[in-house]
Amino acid sequence: MEFPNTADGDFSGLYAAEKWLRDAGYSYGPTQADGPQAIFAGDCVVSKWRHLSSAERAQVDGTIDAIAGDRRNNGVVVTLRRVQQ
């Protein structure tokens, strides 16, 4: 699902995606310049992508990725691998 930036300003797509995920019962990690944000179903604390082990990365329920490498100006794409029941 794509969340492009709107007239609301920088990172508006990211903020909309994070709100949508919280409302749907997902947790997500903090942003980092060179990688995605991990998404896990339920209420949990999620580390930055670079701090997740390869096993943890394989278990994520989804990711938040920048559109064209620029979440500040272009927005984000949410990809869910497993949908929460």
HUVEN-V681060 format. One line per field, one symbol per residue. burial: b if it has 9 or more other C-alpha atoms within 8 Angstrom, else e. A space follows every 50 residues. Layout:
burial=???
This chain:
burial=eebbbeeeeebbbbebbbeebbeebbbbbeebeebbbbbbbeeeebbbbe ebeeeebeebbbbbbbbeebbbebbbbbebeeeee
